[in-house]
Amino acid sequence: MQKKKGREKGLKLLFLAAAGTSILAVALICIFLFAKGIPAIEKIGVGNFLSGKVWRPGNDRYGLFPMILGSLYVTAGAALVGIPIGIFTAVFLIYYCPKGLYRPLKSATELMAGIPSVVYGFFGLVVLVPWIRQMGRAMGYPGNGNSILTASFLLGLMILPTVIGVSEAAIRAVPSFYYEGAVALGATKERAVFSAVLPAAKSGVIAGVVLGIGRAIGETMAVIMVAGNQARMPNGIFRGIRTLTANIVIEMGYATDLHREALIGTGVVLFVFILIMNGQVALLKRRSRHET
């Protein structure tokens, strides 16, 4: 009995240490970002930093607004591409996929999650960029194909495994009587799935959507390869842009003094965006619980 109690205490301490390590890591990241980034934002001026439209470190002009818009546009485009396809794919895997096709299709979606982002970037560079370039020129929009639209398509593909996996798990967790009861009341298969099962799995599906959006807004390498990396105001979906993450990676290697601190301040802005997004998701989950 004493040995058993000793093991239980040891495991509790181990689990506590693991949880504490995670919390400590997040706390250290927050302390570093805010300690290094906030003074730079104050030097530049909050208004100039967040709403300034010109980013020229050589002239000490650090306007982050073009990169903020670039990140928002690319993330929104990726969500428009990846979220509907991901949710519909999860529904197909559960309710419509033939048994012989399920395992290879499921393995393919899981394999997509393990592909390095640089490989996605090469795919976008070789396949998507020429395609978008031809499509844009056919529509009267000149450009080299490195654009918001290209980055949105590529990131939409990259978030598919996350959205599919989490959405499928959430839908499978819904008790079967939701679907069976809807069908028994005369609903068609499609109506039972989309009117009874999906609303019941809403919180899990939202979690998958948030994880996908989080990957999209934090992706760097693939975006650098296809987005054009032009620190200017977005001017159409066929034009190039620069995102917050790309701005940090491209310039951090040679940045010094205020320039380096401004890039850390860019990380602060990105971190605040993610906090706001997670807060909105928490509110949605609370509302869904109250509604149910």
Backbone hydrogen bonds in HBPLUS format (Angstrom, degrees):
<---DONOR---> <-ACCEPTOR-->    atom                        ^
c    i                          cat <-CA-CA->   ^        H-A-AA   ^      H-
h    n   atom  resd res      DA  || num        DHA   H-A  angle D-A-AA Bond
n    s   type  num  typ     dist DA aas  dist angle  dist       angle   num
A0005-LYS N   A0001-MET O   2.87 MM   4  6.15 160.5  1.91 150.9 155.9     1
A0006-GLY N   A0002-GLN O   2.83 MM   4  6.01 150.7  1.91 141.9 150.9     2
A0007-ARG N   A0003-LYS O   2.86 MM   4  6.16 151.3  1.94 146.9 154.3     3
A0008-GLU N   A0004-LYS O   2.94 MM   4  6.22 157.8  1.99 147.9 154.1     4
A0009-LYS N   A0005-LYS O   2.92 MM   4  6.16 157.7  1.97 148.5 154.2     5
A0010-GLY N   A0006-GLY O   2.89 MM   4  6.09 154.8  1.96 142.9 150.6     6
A0011-LEU N   A0007-ARG O   2.82 MM   4  6.09 157.5  1.87 151.9 157.6     7
A0012-LYS N   A0008-GLU O   2.92 MM   4  6.12 157.3  1.97 145.5 152.1     8
A0013-LEU N   A0009-LYS O   2.92 MM   4  6.17 158.1  1.97 148.3 153.9     9
A0014-LEU N   A0010-GLY O   2.90 MM   4  6.13 150.6  1.99 142.6 151.4    10
A0015-PHE N   A0011-LEU O   2.83 MM   4  6.09 163.9  1.85 155.7 158.8    11
A0016-LEU N   A0012-LYS O   2.86 MM   4  6.01 155.7  1.92 145.9 153.4    12
A0017-ALA N   A0013-LEU O   2.83 MM   4  6.01 152.4  1.90 144.0 151.6    13
A0018-ALA N   A0014-LEU O   2.95 MM   4  6.24 153.6  2.02 146.5 153.8    14
A0019-ALA N   A0015-PHE O   2.93 MM   4  6.19 165.1  1.95 151.3 154.9    15
A0020-GLY N   A0016-LEU O   2.81 MM   4  5.93 158.2  1.85 146.5 153.6    16
A0021-THR N   A0017-ALA O   2.85 MM   4  6.00 148.2  1.95 143.1 151.3    17
A0022-SER N   A0018-ALA O   3.16 MM   4  6.46 157.1  2.22 147.0 152.0    18
A0023-ILE N   A0019-ALA O   3.05 MM   4  6.35 166.4  2.07 152.7 156.2    19
A0024-LEU N   A0020-GLY O   2.78 MM   4  5.91 157.0  1.83 147.1 154.4    20
A0025-ALA N   A0021-THR O   2.87 MM   4  6.04 155.6  1.93 147.7 153.8    21
A0026-VAL N   A0022-SER O   3.12 MM   4  6.42 164.9  2.14 152.2 155.1    22
A0027-ALA N   A0023-ILE O   2.91 MM   4  6.11 159.1  1.95 148.7 155.3    23
A0028-LEU N   A0024-LEU O   2.84 MM   4  6.04 158.7  1.88 151.9 157.1    24
A0029-ILE N   A0025-ALA O   3.03 MM   4  6.26 157.6  2.08 148.2 154.1    25
A0030-CYS N   A0026-VAL O   2.98 MM   4  6.22 162.3  2.01 150.6 155.3    26
A0031-ILE N   A0027-ALA O   2.88 MM   4  6.11 163.4  1.91 151.7 156.4    27
A0032-PHE N   A0028-LEU O   2.92 MM   4  6.07 166.1  1.94 150.0 153.7    28
A0033-LEU N   A0029-ILE O   2.94 MM   4  6.10 173.7  1.94 155.6 157.6    29
A0034-PHE N   A0030-CYS O   2.95 MM   4  6.03 173.3  1.95 156.5 158.3    30
A0035-ALA N   A0031-ILE O   2.84 MM   4  5.70 152.9  1.92 143.4 152.1    31
A0036-LYS N   A0032-PHE O   3.00 MM   4  5.98 155.3  2.06 147.7 153.3    32
A0037-GLY N   A0033-LEU O   2.70 MM   4  5.54 149.5  1.79 147.0 157.0    33
A0038-ILE N   A0034-PHE O   3.16 MM   4  5.30 156.3  2.22 122.6 129.9    34
A0041-ILE N   A0037-GLY O   3.07 MM   4  6.37 157.6  2.12 153.5 160.3    35
A0042-GLU N   A0038-ILE O   2.93 MM   4  6.20 154.5  1.99 154.4 161.6    36
A0043-LYS N   A0039-PRO O   2.94 MM   4  6.21 151.5  2.02 144.3 151.9    37
A0044-ILE N   A0040-ALA O   2.95 MM   4  6.19 166.7  1.96 154.8 157.7    38
A0045-GLY N   A0041-ILE O   2.74 MM   4  5.65 146.9  1.84 140.7 151.4    39
A0049-PHE N   A0045-GLY O   2.80 MM   4  5.90 156.4  1.86 157.4 164.6    40
A0050-LEU N   A0046-VAL O   2.94 MM   4  6.02 169.5  1.95 153.6 156.2    41
A0051-SER N   A0047-GLY O   2.89 MM   4  5.58 156.1  1.95 143.6 151.2    42
A0052-GLY N   A0048-ASN O   2.97 MM   4  4.74 126.9  2.26 115.8 123.3    43
A0064-LEU N   A0049-PHE O   2.79 MM  15  5.60 161.7  1.82 148.3 154.7    44
A0065-PHE N   A0052-GLY O   3.08 MM  13  5.63 141.9  2.23 156.6 165.7    45
A0063-GLY N   A0054-VAL O   2.76 MM   9  4.87 144.3  1.89 134.2 138.4    46
A0056-ARG N   A0061-ARG O   2.69 MM   5  4.98 153.7  1.75 142.6 152.1    47
A0059-ASN N   A0056-ARG O   2.95 MM   3  5.52 145.2  2.08 116.3 125.7    48
A0061-ARG N   A0056-ARG O   3.05 MM   5  4.98 171.5  2.06 132.7 132.9    49
A0060-ASP N   A0057-PRO O   3.05 MM   3  4.73 164.2  2.08 103.2 106.4    50
A0067-MET N   A0064-LEU O   3.09 MM   3  5.53 119.6  2.47 110.8 124.9    51
A0068-ILE N   A0064-LEU O   3.00 MM   4  6.27 153.3  2.07 155.8 164.3    52
A0069-LEU N   A0065-PHE O   3.00 MM   4  6.21 168.7  2.01 157.9 159.6    53
A0070-GLY N   A0066-PRO O   2.88 MM   4  6.04 152.0  1.96 139.9 148.9    54
A0071-SER N   A0067-MET O   2.92 MM   4  6.10 160.3  1.96 147.1 150.7    55
A0072-LEU N   A0068-ILE O   3.02 MM   4  6.26 161.7  2.05 149.6 154.9    56
A0073-TYR N   A0069-LEU O   2.83 MM   4  5.97 166.7  1.84 157.4 160.6    57
A0074-VAL N   A0070-GLY O   3.02 MM   4  6.09 168.6  2.04 148.9 152.5    58
A0075-THR N   A0071-SER O   2.95 MM   4  5.96 160.2  1.99 145.1 151.3    59
A0076-ALA N   A0072-LEU O   2.89 MM   4  5.96 159.3  1.93 146.2 152.5    60
A0077-GLY N   A0073-TYR O   2.88 MM   4  6.06 158.5  1.93 148.2 154.4    61
A0078-ALA N   A0074-VAL O   2.88 MM   4  6.10 157.0  1.94 146.4 152.9    62
A0079-ALA N   A0075-THR O   2.91 MM   4  6.13 152.2  1.99 145.8 153.5    63
A0080-LEU N   A0076-ALA O   2.97 MM   4  6.24 154.8  2.04 147.5 153.9    64
A0081-VAL N   A0077-GLY O   3.08 MM   4  6.34 144.1  2.21 143.5 152.9    65
A0082-GLY N   A0078-ALA O   2.72 MM   4  5.76 172.0  1.73 157.6 160.0    66
A0083-ILE N   A0079-ALA O   3.03 MM   4  5.30 155.4  2.09 130.5 138.3    67
A0086-GLY N   A0082-GLY O   2.84 MM   4  5.77 154.3  1.90 144.9 153.1    68
A0087-ILE N   A0083-ILE O   2.98 MM   4  6.12 167.6  1.99 158.3 160.3    69
A0088-PHE N   A0084-PRO O   2.94 MM   4  6.03 168.1  1.96 153.0 156.9    70
A0089-THR N   A0085-ILE O   2.87 MM   4  5.92 149.2  1.97 142.6 151.5    71
A0090-ALA N   A0086-GLY O   3.02 MM   4  6.24 153.5  2.09 143.5 150.3    72
A0091-VAL N   A0087-ILE O   3.00 MM   4  6.32 158.1  2.05 150.2 155.9    73
A0092-PHE N   A0088-PHE O   2.89 MM   4  6.11 155.1  1.95 144.2 151.5    74
A0093-LEU N   A0089-THR O   2.90 MM   4  6.15 159.3  1.94 151.7 156.5    75
A0094-ILE N   A0090-ALA O   3.22 MM   4  6.44 146.2  2.35 142.8 150.7    76
A0095-TYR N   A0091-VAL O   2.93 MM   4  5.99 174.1  1.93 161.1 163.0    77
A0096-TYR N   A0092-PHE O   2.96 MM   4  4.74 148.2  2.06 124.5 133.0    78
A0097-CYS N   A0092-PHE O   2.69 MM   5  5.52 131.9  1.92 173.0 159.7    79
A0101-LEU N   A0098-PRO O   3.03 MM   3  5.35 139.7  2.20 107.0 118.5    80
A0102-TYR N   A0098-PRO O   3.09 MM   4  6.24 133.7  2.31 152.3 165.5    81
A0105-LEU N   A0101-LEU O   3.08 MM   4  6.10 161.1  2.11 153.9 159.9    82
A0106-LYS N   A0102-TYR O   2.77 MM   4  5.86 161.4  1.81 158.6 164.2    83
A0107-SER N   A0103-ARG O   2.91 MM   4  6.01 158.6  1.96 149.2 155.3    84
A0108-ALA N   A0104-PRO O   2.93 MM   4  6.07 146.8  2.04 139.5 148.5    85
A0109-THR N   A0105-LEU O   3.08 MM   4  6.37 157.0  2.14 147.3 152.2    86
A0110-GLU N   A0106-LYS O   3.04 MM   4  6.27 155.3  2.10 146.4 153.4    87
A0111-LEU N   A0107-SER O   2.83 MM   4  6.00 147.3  1.94 142.8 152.2    88
A0112-MET N   A0108-ALA O   3.07 MM   4  6.33 144.8  2.19 142.5 151.0    89
A0113-ALA N   A0110-GLU O   3.15 MM   3  5.37 132.1  2.39  98.9 110.8    90
A0114-GLY N   A0111-LEU O   2.99 MM   3  5.30 141.4  2.14 105.9 116.8    91
A0115-ILE N   A0112-MET O   3.38 MM   3  5.42 160.1  2.42 101.4 107.2    92
A0119-VAL N   A0116-PRO O   3.03 MM   3  5.43 132.1  2.27 106.2 118.3    93
A0120-TYR N   A0116-PRO O   3.28 MM   4  6.77 154.5  2.35 147.4 154.3    94
A0121-GLY N   A0117-SER O   2.86 MM   4  6.14 149.6  1.95 143.3 152.7    95
A0122-PHE N   A0118-VAL O   2.91 MM   4  6.24 149.1  2.01 142.9 149.9    96
A0123-PHE N   A0119-VAL O   2.95 MM   4  6.24 159.7  1.99 149.8 155.3    97
A0124-GLY N   A0120-TYR O   2.86 MM   4  6.16 159.9  1.90 151.6 157.2    98
A0125-LEU N   A0121-GLY O   2.85 MM   4  6.07 151.4  1.93 145.2 153.7    99
A0126-VAL N   A0122-PHE O   2.91 MM   4  6.07 154.8  1.97 152.2 157.6   100
A0127-VAL N   A0123-PHE O   2.80 MM   4  5.66 162.2  1.83 152.2 157.8   101
A0129-VAL N   A0124-GLY O   2.77 MM   5  5.99 156.0  1.83 174.6 175.3   102
A0131-TRP N   A0127-VAL O   3.34 MM   4  6.40 156.9  2.40 142.1 148.9   103
A0132-ILE N   A0128-LEU O   2.80 MM   4  5.96 169.0  1.81 163.5 165.6   104
A0133-ARG N   A0129-VAL O   2.90 MM   4  6.00 153.7  1.97 148.7 156.8   105
A0134-GLN N   A0130-PRO O   2.95 MM   4  6.15 162.3  1.98 148.8 152.5   106
A0135-MET N   A0131-TRP O   2.95 MM   4  6.15 162.0  1.98 148.8 154.4   107
A0136-GLY N   A0132-ILE O   2.82 MM   4  5.90 160.6  1.86 147.7 153.1   108
A0137-ARG N   A0133-ARG O   3.01 MM   4  6.18 164.0  2.04 148.9 153.1   109
A0138-ALA N   A0134-GLN O   2.96 MM   4  6.09 151.7  2.04 145.0 153.1   110
A0139-MET N   A0135-MET O   3.12 MM   4  6.34 134.8  2.33 138.1 149.5   111
A0139-MET N   A0136-GLY O   3.10 MM   3  5.12 130.1  2.36  94.4 107.8   112
A0141-TYR N   A0136-GLY O   2.69 MM   5  4.86 164.7  1.71 147.7 142.7   113
A0140-GLY N   A0137-ARG O   3.11 MM   3  4.91 158.5  2.15  98.0 104.3   114
A0151-ALA N   A0147-SER O   3.14 MM   4  6.38 170.2  2.15 151.0 153.4   115
A0148-ILE N   A0239-ARG O   3.08 MM  91  6.30 134.7  2.29 151.2 150.1   116
A0152-SER N   A0148-ILE O   2.90 MM   4  6.04 152.1  1.98 148.4 156.8   117
A0149-LEU N   A0237-ILE O   2.93 MM  88  5.24 158.8  1.98 156.8 149.8   118
A0153-PHE N   A0149-LEU O   3.01 MM   4  6.24 163.6  2.04 151.5 154.7   119
A0154-LEU N   A0150-THR O   3.00 MM   4  6.22 166.2  2.02 153.1 157.2   120
A0155-LEU N   A0151-ALA O   2.90 MM   4  6.01 168.3  1.91 150.3 153.7   121
A0156-GLY N   A0152-SER O   2.85 MM   4  5.92 147.9  1.95 143.1 152.9   122
A0157-LEU N   A0153-PHE O   3.08 MM   4  6.42 147.5  2.19 145.3 152.5   123
A0158-MET N   A0154-LEU O   3.05 MM   4  6.37 150.0  2.14 142.9 151.9   124
A0159-ILE N   A0155-LEU O   3.02 MM   4  6.24 143.9  2.15 150.3 157.1   125
A0160-LEU N   A0157-LEU O   3.30 MM   3  5.39 152.0  2.38 100.7 108.8   126
A0163-VAL N   A0159-ILE O   3.10 MM   4  6.33 173.5  2.11 164.0 165.6   127
A0164-ILE N   A0160-LEU O   2.82 MM   4  5.87 171.3  1.83 164.9 167.8   128
A0165-GLY N   A0161-PRO O   2.95 MM   4  5.88 166.8  1.97 143.4 147.9   129
A0166-VAL N   A0162-THR O   3.11 MM   4  6.14 173.7  2.12 153.6 155.4   130
A0167-SER N   A0163-VAL O   3.00 MM   4  5.80 155.4  2.06 140.9 148.9   131
A0168-GLU N   A0164-ILE O   2.89 MM   4  5.89 159.0  1.93 148.7 154.7   132
A0169-ALA N   A0165-GLY O   3.13 MM   4  6.31 162.8  2.16 144.9 149.4   133
A0170-ALA N   A0166-VAL O   2.96 MM   4  6.16 155.6  2.03 146.8 153.7   134
A0171-ILE N   A0167-SER O   2.92 MM   4  6.11 159.4  1.96 151.5 156.6   135
A0172-ARG N   A0168-GLU O   2.94 MM   4  6.09 162.1  1.97 152.5 157.5   136
A0173-ALA N   A0169-ALA O   3.12 MM   4  6.21 132.6  2.35 135.5 147.1   137
A0174-VAL N   A0171-ILE O   3.16 MM   3  5.48 157.2  2.21 107.4 114.3   138
A0178-TYR N   A0175-PRO O   3.20 MM   3  6.06 164.4  2.22 122.5 126.4   139
A0180-GLU N   A0176-SER O   3.00 MM   4  6.24 176.3  2.00 159.0 160.1   140
A0181-GLY N   A0177-PHE O   2.78 MM   4  5.40 153.1  1.85 129.2 137.3   141
A0182-ALA N   A0178-TYR O   3.18 MM   4  6.28 154.7  2.25 138.0 144.4   142
A0183-VAL N   A0179-TYR O   3.02 MM   4  6.28 161.5  2.05 153.6 158.6   143
A0184-ALA N   A0180-GLU O   2.87 MM   4  6.03 155.0  1.93 145.1 152.7   144
A0185-LEU N   A0181-GLY O   3.06 MM   4  6.25 136.3  2.26 138.8 149.3   145
A0187-ALA N   A0182-ALA O   3.04 MM   5  5.54 156.3  2.09 153.7 147.7   146
A0186-GLY N   A0183-VAL O   2.98 MM   3  5.21 159.9  2.02 109.1 114.5   147
A0192-ALA N   A0188-THR O   2.86 MM   4  6.04 158.4  1.90 152.5 158.6   148
A0193-VAL N   A0189-LYS O   3.02 MM   4  6.22 156.1  2.08 147.6 153.7   149
A0194-PHE N   A0190-GLU O   2.95 MM   4  6.11 176.1  1.95 157.4 158.4   150
A0195-SER N   A0191-ARG O   2.78 MM   4  5.40 141.1  1.93 140.4 149.1   151
A0196-ALA N   A0192-ALA O   3.09 MM   4  5.25 142.7  2.23 122.6 130.4   152
A0197-VAL N   A0192-ALA O   3.17 MM   5  6.62 155.9  2.23 152.7 160.1   153
A0198-LEU N   A0193-VAL O   2.91 MM   5  6.15 165.4  1.93 170.5 174.1   154
A0200-ALA N   A0197-VAL O   3.06 MM   3  5.23 118.6  2.45 100.5 115.9   155
A0201-ALA N   A0197-VAL O   3.04 MM   4  6.35 136.1  2.24 146.5 159.5   156
A0201-ALA N   A0198-LEU O   3.04 MM   3  5.01 128.3  2.32  96.4 110.5   157
A0202-LYS N   A0199-PRO O   3.27 MM   3  4.96 160.5  2.31 103.4 104.5   158
A0205-VAL N   A0201-ALA O   2.98 MM   4  6.17 163.4  2.00 161.1 166.6   159
A0206-ILE N   A0202-LYS O   2.84 MM   4  5.99 159.7  1.88 153.9 159.5   160
A0207-ALA N   A0203-SER O   3.03 MM   4  6.27 148.2  2.14 139.2 147.8   161
A0208-GLY N   A0204-GLY O   3.07 MM   4  6.43 151.7  2.16 145.3 152.2   162
A0209-VAL N   A0205-VAL O   2.92 MM   4  6.26 153.6  1.99 148.9 156.7   163
A0210-VAL N   A0206-ILE O   2.86 MM   4  6.12 159.0  1.90 151.9 157.2   164
A0211-LEU N   A0207-ALA O   2.99 MM   4  6.22 160.9  2.02 148.9 153.8   165
A0212-GLY N   A0208-GLY O   2.97 MM   4  6.16 155.2  2.03 144.3 151.4   166
A0213-ILE N   A0209-VAL O   2.87 MM   4  6.14 161.1  1.90 152.4 157.5   167
A0214-GLY N   A0210-VAL O   2.77 MM   4  5.94 154.7  1.83 148.3 156.2   168
A0215-ARG N   A0211-LEU O   3.00 MM   4  6.29 147.8  2.11 142.1 149.7   169
A0216-ALA N   A0212-GLY O   2.97 MM   4  6.26 154.5  2.04 145.6 153.2   170
A0217-ILE N   A0213-ILE O   2.85 MM   4  6.09 166.9  1.87 159.7 161.2   171
A0218-GLY N   A0214-GLY O   3.15 MM   4  6.10 136.4  2.35 133.6 144.3   172
A0219-GLU N   A0215-ARG O   2.96 MM   4  5.84 114.9  2.40 141.5 154.0   173
A0224-ILE N   A0220-THR O   2.89 MM   4  6.10 158.0  1.94 159.5 166.4   174
A0225-MET N   A0221-MET O   3.23 MM   4  6.48 147.6  2.34 146.2 153.9   175
A0226-VAL N   A0223-VAL O   3.20 MM   3  5.42 141.5  2.36 102.8 112.9   176
A0227-ALA N   A0223-VAL O   2.87 MM   4  5.41 148.4  1.97 161.2 161.4   177
A0241-ILE N   A0227-ALA O   2.92 MM  14  5.82 153.3  1.99 154.0 159.7   178
A0229-ASN N   A0241-ILE O   2.89 MM  12  5.31 116.3  2.31 163.5 145.5   179
A0232-ARG N   A0230-GLN O   2.76 MM   2  5.61 132.3  1.98 111.8  96.2   180
A0239-ARG N   A0236-GLY O   3.20 MM   3  5.53 160.7  2.24 115.3 116.6   181
A0247-ASN N   A0243-THR O   2.95 MM   4  6.09 151.0  2.03 145.7 153.8   182
A0248-ILE N   A0244-LEU O   3.22 MM   4  6.54 151.2  2.30 146.4 152.6   183
A0249-VAL N   A0245-THR O   3.10 MM   4  6.39 170.4  2.11 156.3 157.8   184
A0250-ILE N   A0246-ALA O   2.93 MM   4  5.90 169.3  1.94 154.3 157.6   185
A0252-MET N   A0248-ILE O   2.95 MM   4  5.61 140.2  2.11 150.0 158.1   186
A0254-TYR N   A0251-GLU O   3.37 MM   3  6.02 146.6  2.49 114.5 121.1   187
A0255-ALA N   A0251-GLU O   3.14 MM   4  5.98 122.9  2.48 147.8 163.3   188
A0259-HIS N   A0256-THR O   3.08 MM   3  5.51 123.7  2.41 152.4 143.5   189
A0260-ARG N   A0256-THR O   3.34 MM   4  4.85 157.3  2.39  97.4 102.6   190
A0261-GLU N   A0257-ASP O   3.10 MM   4  6.42 161.5  2.13 152.6 158.2   191
A0262-ALA N   A0258-LEU O   2.79 MM   4  5.96 147.4  1.90 146.4 155.4   192
A0263-LEU N   A0259-HIS O   3.09 MM   4  6.42 146.3  2.21 143.8 152.3   193
A0264-ILE N   A0260-ARG O   3.08 MM   4  6.46 149.2  2.18 145.1 153.6   194
A0265-GLY N   A0261-GLU O   2.84 MM   4  6.14 146.0  1.96 140.7 151.1   195
A0266-THR N   A0262-ALA O   2.91 MM   4  6.27 134.2  2.12 136.0 148.5   196
A0267-GLY N   A0263-LEU O   3.18 MM   4  6.60 143.1  2.32 137.1 146.0   197
A0267-GLY N   A0264-ILE O   2.99 MM   3  4.98 119.1  2.37  93.5 108.8   198
A0268-VAL N   A0264-ILE O   3.04 MM   4  6.50 140.4  2.20 140.3 151.7   199
A0269-VAL N   A0265-GLY O   3.04 MM   4  6.42 155.2  2.11 148.6 153.7   200
A0270-LEU N   A0266-THR O   3.02 MM   4  6.31 161.2  2.06 149.3 154.2   201
A0271-PHE N   A0267-GLY O   2.89 MM   4  6.03 154.3  1.95 144.5 151.8   202
A0272-VAL N   A0268-VAL O   2.89 MM   4  6.16 155.4  1.95 150.7 157.1   203
A0273-PHE N   A0269-VAL O   2.98 MM   4  6.25 153.0  2.06 147.4 154.7   204
A0274-ILE N   A0270-LEU O   3.12 MM   4  6.44 156.9  2.17 147.5 152.6   205
A0275-LEU N   A0271-PHE O   3.00 MM   4  6.30 154.5  2.07 147.0 154.4   206
A0276-ILE N   A0272-VAL O   2.90 MM   4  6.15 160.2  1.94 152.6 157.4   207
A0277-MET N   A0273-PHE O   2.94 MM   4  6.20 158.7  1.99 149.1 155.2   208
A0278-ASN N   A0274-ILE O   2.93 MM   4  6.13 162.4  1.96 150.3 154.7   209
A0279-GLY N   A0275-LEU O   2.89 MM   4  6.10 151.4  1.98 146.1 154.5   210
A0280-GLN N   A0276-ILE O   2.94 MM   4  6.22 153.9  2.01 149.7 156.1   211
A0281-VAL N   A0277-MET O   3.06 MM   4  6.35 153.7  2.13 146.5 153.6   212
A0282-ALA N   A0278-ASN O   2.97 MM   4  6.23 155.0  2.03 145.8 152.5   213
A0283-LEU N   A0279-GLY O   3.03 MM   4  6.33 152.6  2.11 145.7 152.8   214
A0284-LEU N   A0280-GLN O   2.99 MM   4  6.29 154.5  2.05 146.1 153.0   215
A0285-LYS N   A0281-VAL O   2.93 MM   4  6.22 157.1  1.98 152.1 158.0   216
A0286-ARG N   A0282-ALA O   3.02 MM   4  6.28 154.6  2.09 145.3 151.9   217
A0287-ARG N   A0283-LEU O   2.96 MM   4  6.22 159.2  2.00 150.5 156.0   218
A0288-SER N   A0284-LEU O   2.92 MM   4  6.16 156.9  1.98 148.1 154.5   219
A0289-ARG N   A0285-LYS O   2.99 MM   4  6.22 148.7  2.08 144.3 152.5   220
A0290-HIS N   A0286-ARG O   2.99 MM   4  6.27 156.7  2.05 148.5 154.6   221
A0291-GLU N   A0287-ARG O   2.91 MM   4  6.13 150.4  2.00 147.4 155.9   222
A0292-THR N   A0288-SER O   3.05 MM   4  6.22 150.7  2.14 141.1 148.0   223
